[in-house]
Amino acid sequence: MKKIIIIAISALISPALISCSSRISAETSGTEQTAPGNPDDGQEETGKTYPEGVSVTAFTDDLGDGEKCSGFIATADFALNKNLRFNIGYGGGYRHTPTEFYKEFSPSKGKPCLVINGGYFSGSASVSLAISGGNFRCHNIMKMNWPNDEDARCTVYPVRSAFGQMPGGTFEAQWIYCVREAFREYYSFPSALGNNEQTETFIAEPPTTETPGGEIWDPEEAVGGGPRLVKDGRNVAVENYWAEVFDSGGTAGLSRQPRTAIGVKADNSLIMLVCDGRGMNGSSGFTLSELADKLISLGATDAINLDGGGSSAIVGYDGTVLNRPSDTGNSETIIERPVVTAVIISEMQD
């Protein structure tokens, strides 16, 4: 089994930089698209020609308190279509809009049909794992000042979620950490270990190869994010919001926000969800717990949260942004936030 090796990270990263959901200012992509209207609940995305095994459906949920959440659900069944591919896009140290990830996708990996934004970042640097083609692209955050750089009271070693496709083709969500001191390997763990931001209790030392339950994690493609939303069909969003140390980072997991999530069903088919928020299309968004419940209702057995807020975007088969990213505001054209990583579904061509 090959090992994913990374260079040791020595710099502290402030938790205030972890989430792009509310901290990164809006930037335009330079590509003008007409802003979409309200999606029709349950409508397959204009009946367009997605590959066999891929579907995109609009939804609008009544949240029961005068608010609603609207967005898009995408599924991909790799058993139904052997030509489908799961890819992690990485900007190579630069930020790209999801539309740019679509346009710049290598034809050698097939024709892209879906793109969603990926993990967290600060500036042009990812603070979430990215692995593509079995090769390490960027690291998960390994340590940070808590609660922030200015008021640091301790150093925290967060064990956070990632979602990956293994060499045999199966998808899985795991809690991961880089455990080696010089050249580091990713290990998965059965939980986020002993951190709890709500009670302000944290593990004193980073996980190691000797930490109970740890195993080398060796995916072909993987994207980091967090927190874990669903485990074995159970809603675990709130407990992991605190355990993965996201509250101080701007993820705003207890309030309704635009969200992006990815998960897997019992049959190993992929499910992705992007919802609007902050009033876009009249949508309030989801809390993390509401997001987990929605995914479970759609059949997800395991799922993680990805970067949200203004980063949340889904691009359809023809390169059109389907949702209304919150950076768009009142503009008549879509404003996508440039991101560092993306999840791309493609189909190999004959």
N, C-alpha and C positions, 0 to 999 in steps of 0.2 A: 504494500500500500504506500503510495507516494505521500509525502508530507508537505503541507503548505508552510513555507518558511517566510518569516518577515524580519525586518531589521528592528532592533530594540528601539523603543520610543522613550526618550528621556524627558521631553518637555511636558510640563503640566498643561492641561487644556481646561479652560474655565467651563463650568457647567452652563454659564450664560451663553456659550457659543454652540451648545450641542444641538439645539433645535432650530430649524429654519422656519418653523411654522409661524413665528411672529417676530423674529429678530432681524431678518435680512430684508433690506429695502427692495422695493419693486424695481425690476429692470425689464425693458421691453426686448422682444426677440428680434425685431426687425422684420418679422413676417406678419403681415396683416391678415386676419381672418375675421369674418363676420361673427359677432358674439351669438352663441346659440340661445334659443328660447328655452322655455320650461320643457324638460323631457316628459313624455307621456308614460305613465306608470305601466310597466309590463310590456312596453313596446320594444320589439327587437329593433336594433338600431337601423332604422329605415330600410330593413330588408336587404342590406347591401351584401356584396359577395365576399364574405369572410370565408376562409378555407374550411373544409370539412373539419368538424371537431371544435370549432371556435364559435362562440356566440357572445353577443353584446346586447344587454337589455337595460333599458332605462327603468328607474323606480322612483316613486315618491311615497314616503311613509308619513302618516299622520302620527306625530309624537304625543298626541293626547292632551296637550296643554296650550293649544292654539298655535303651535309651531309645527313645522314639517321638515323633513330631510329628503333631498332629491339627489340623484346621482346615477351612476352606471355600474352594472355588474358584468364582468367578463369571465367566461369560463373557457378552458382549453383542455380537451381530452386527447392526450398523446397516444393512448391505445387505439383510439378511433382513426387517427391520422398519423402514421409513422413518419411523415415528413415534417411534422411540427417540431420546432426547436425552442428551448427556453434559454434566453441569453441575458447576461448582465452587461449593460453598457457602462463604460467608464470614460469620463471626459479627459483623462490624461493630464490632470492638473488644471484643467479649464472647466468652466461651467457652460452647459449647453441647455437650451430649452428641450422639452420632450419632442417637439416637432423637429428640432435639429438632430436629435438622436435618431429619429425616424429617417430623415433625409440622408444622413451620413452613414447609415448602417451598411456594412459590407455585403455586397451581393453574394460573396462566397458562403455566407451564413444563411442565405435564403432571402425571401421577400418579407419585410416586416408587415405585420397586420395589426399589432397592438403595441402601444408603449404606455407605461405608467412611470411616474417619478419613483426614485429609489430611496436611499437612506439619507441620514443627516449629514450636514456639512457646515463648515465655517469658512467664509470667504470662498476660495477655490479649492479648499482642502476637505476631503471627506473625513468624517469622524465615525463612519460606519464601514464595516467590512465590505469589500467587493472582491469576488473571485470569478474569473472568466476563463473558460477553456482549461480549467485546472490550475491556472496561474494567478498568484496573488496580485491584486491591483492596488488596494488601499486598506488601511488598518481600522479596526474597531478602537474606540477610545479605551485606553488602558488604565489611566488614573486621572483624577481631577481634583481641584480644590473644592471643598464644600463648606458653606453653600455657594460661595462665589470667590473670585480672586481677591476682591477688596476686603471681604469679611471672612476669609478662610479660617476655619476652625480645625479642619482635619483633611487628610488625603483619603479619597475614596477610590476603591478599585471595583468599578461596576462590571457585573457579569450580565451581559445583555443578549437580546434575542437576535437570531439570524434565521434566514430561510434559504434552503439550498436544494439543488438536485444532485443526487448521489450518482456515482458511476453506473449503477444498474438502472438508472432512470427514475427511481423513487424520489419523491419530494418529502422534506422533513423540516420542522422548525426545531431549533435547539437554543439553549443558553450556552454562550461561548466565551472563551477568554484565551488570550495568548500567554502561554505559560513558560516559555523558555527565556533565559536571561540574556543571552547574546543573540542567537538566531532562534526565533520563537515559532512554536507550533500552535495551531488552534486546537483547543480541547473543548469538547462539549461536556456539560454538566447536567445533572438531573433537575436542577433548580437554579435560581439566581443566587443561591448560597445565602450568606447571613446578613446581607445588607437590608436595611429598612429605613428609608428616608423619613417615614412618618414618625417612627419612634426614635430617630436619630441614633440608631445603632448600626455599626458598619464593621465588616471584617477588617482585622488589624493588618493583615498582610495579603498580597495578591495570591490568587490560586496558583498551584504548582502541579507538576505531573503526579505528585503524590496525593493531591486532594481527592478524598473518597468520591467515587462515582465518575471521575474524569476519564474520558476516552478521546483519542485522536479523532478529529473531525476532518473529513477529507472529501468535500464536495467538488463536483466539476464546475458548477455555477452556484454562486451564493451572494446574497445581499443582506447586510446588517440593518437593523432598525430597532424596534422595540416601542413599547413593551410587548411581551407575549400576550395575546388576546384570548386564544383558545388552546386548551390542552386536552386531548382525548375527549373532545366534544363538550368540554366544560368551560364556562366563562371565568377566566382568571385575570381579566384586564386590570382591575383596580389593585389587587394585591401585588401584581408585577409592576404596575406604575410606580409604586413605592419601592419595591425590591430592586428594580433596575435603575433607580435614582434618576427619574425623569421630571419630578415636580419642579426642581430648581432650574431646569434647563429650558423652560418655556414651552413644553409640550402641551400644557393646559389640558390634561387628560380628563379632568372632572367637569369641564365646560364643553359646550357644543361648538365644534370647529369643523372646517373642511378636513377630511381624512383620506388617507390612502392605506390600503391593507392588502395582504396577500396570504393565501392559505391553501390547504389541500383537503380534498374530500376522501372518504373511505376507499373509493375506487382509484385513487391516485390522480384524479383530475384536478386541475388547477383552478382556483377561484381568486379573482381580483376585484376590489371594490374601490371606487373613487366617489366621494360625495362632496357636493358643494356646501358652503357655509358662509357666515358673515353677510347674509342677506342676498347672496347671488342666486338668481332664479327663485327668490323667496325662500331659500333653504337656510335653516339654522345650523345644519351639520349634526354630527353625532358626538356624544361623549364617548370615551373609549369603551365603557361598559355597554352602551347602546350599539356601538360598532360590533363588539363581540357577539351580542345577541343576534344582530342581523346576520352575521356570518354563520352562526350556528343554525339559524332558521333556513339558510341556503345549503346546509349540508356540510359545512366545514368541520373537520375533526381537529385540525391544528391550524393556527394562524398567528401572524404577527402584524403589528402596526408599522407603517413606514413613515417617512417625513410627511407632514401635513401642512395646514395653513395655506399660504400662497403658493407652496410647492405642489399641492395636489392637482394633478392633471392626468387626463387619459386621452391618447391620440388613437384614432381609429384606422381602419384598413387603408384609407386613401390619404393619410397624413393630416387629417382634420382633427382639431381639438374638439372633443365631444362635450365636455363640461364647460363651466364658466369659472376659471381660476379666480380667486378672490382679489388678486392684484388688478384684475380687469376693472373693478369698480363700476362706474357708470359709462365707461368707454364703449363705443359702438364696435370696437374691434377687440379681439382677445389679447390679453397681456399675459404671457407665460413667464414664470420665474425660471431663470436658468438654474440648473441643478448639476450635481457632480456625477450622480449615478442614476441608472434607469433600468427597468425590467422591460425586455423586448421579446415578444412572441413572433416568431417568423416561420415561414414554410419553405422548405427546400424545393427548388424548381427542377423540372425534368430537363 
